Amino acid sequence: MLNPNDSSAIGVQTLLGFWQESDAVQVITEKLRVKEMGPSDCIRAKHEVKASIESGDAKAAEALIKQASERIAIQQTVANRITEQQQRGQQIAE
């Protein structure tokens, strides 16, 4: 699962089910919330989704979910730090 607080998070079996869809890459990337990642991670994740679909391996699906979760967490951490630094800068300017 990507986030225990997120009801749209998906498991390995659900992800494997999406692999049969004609627009699997788009559906999976939406479910993995790759747009919330940084630009390079977003592109990398899309390529990994394509590769995992081609492999058809459950371990690849599990790794894909884990990597997406880690990338989103990193992106959120970076965004939080930037916000904190901006707030400190505004406080100093005042």
C-alpha positions in Angstrom: 0.0 0.0 0.0 1.2 3.5 -0.7 -0.3 5.3 2.3 -2.4 3.8 5.1 -4.5 7.0 5.3 -5.2 6.9 1.5 -8.2 4.9 0.6 -7.2 4.8 -3.1 -3.9 2.9 -2.3 -3.6 -0.4 -4.1 -2.1 -3.8 -3.3 -0.2 -6.2 -5.4 -3.2 -8.3 -6.5 -5.1 -5.1 -7.5 -2.1 -3.9 -9.5 -1.8 -7.3 -11.2 -5.5 -7.0 -12.2 -4.9 -3.7 -13.8 -2.2 -5.2 -16.0 -4.9 -6.8 -18.2 -6.5 -3.5 -19.1 -5.8 -1.9 -22.5 -4.8 1.4 -20.8 -2.9 -0.3 -18.0 0.0 2.2 -17.9 -2.3 5.2 -17.5 -4.5 3.4 -14.9 -1.6 2.2 -12.8 0.3 5.5 -12.9 -2.8 7.3 -11.7 -3.3 4.7 -8.9 0.3 5.1 -7.9 0.0 8.8 -7.9 3.1 9.4 -10.0 2.1 13.0 -10.7 2.8 13.7 -7.0 6.4 12.8 -7.6 9.2 15.0 -8.9 9.5 15.3 -12.7 12.3 12.8 -13.1 10.7 10.3 -10.6 7.4 10.6 -12.5 9.1 9.7 -15.8 11.1 6.9 -14.2 8.0 5.5 -12.5 6.2 5.4 -15.9 9.0 3.4 -17.4 9.0 1.1 -14.5 5.3 0.5 -14.8 5.7 -0.4 -18.5 8.5 -2.8 -17.6 6.6 -4.4 -14.8 3.6 -5.0 -17.1 5.8 -6.7 -19.6 7.4 -8.9 -17.0 4.0 -9.9 -15.5 5.8 -10.7 -12.2 4.2 -10.2 -8.8 7.5 -9.3 -7.3 7.9 -6.5 -9.9 4.4 -5.2 -8.8 5.4 -5.2 -5.2 8.6 -3.4 -5.9 6.7 -0.9 -8.0 4.3 -0.1 -5.2 7.2 0.2 -2.7 9.2 2.5 -5.0 6.3 4.7 -5.7 5.5 5.1 -2.0 9.1 6.0 -1.2 9.3 8.6 -4.0 6.1 10.2 -2.9 7.3 10.4 0.7 10.6 12.0 -0.5 8.7 14.5 -2.6 6.5 15.4 0.3 9.5 15.8 2.6 11.2 18.1 0.1 8.0 20.2 -0.3 7.6 20.5 3.5 11.2 21.7 3.8 10.8 24.3 1.1 7.6 25.6 2.7 9.3 25.8 6.1 12.3 27.7 4.6 10.0 30.1 2.9 8.1 30.7 6.1 11.3 31.4 8.0 12.4 33.8 5.2 9.1 35.7 5.5 9.4 35.9 9.3 13.0 37.3 9.0 11.9 39.9 6.4 9.1 41.2 8.7 
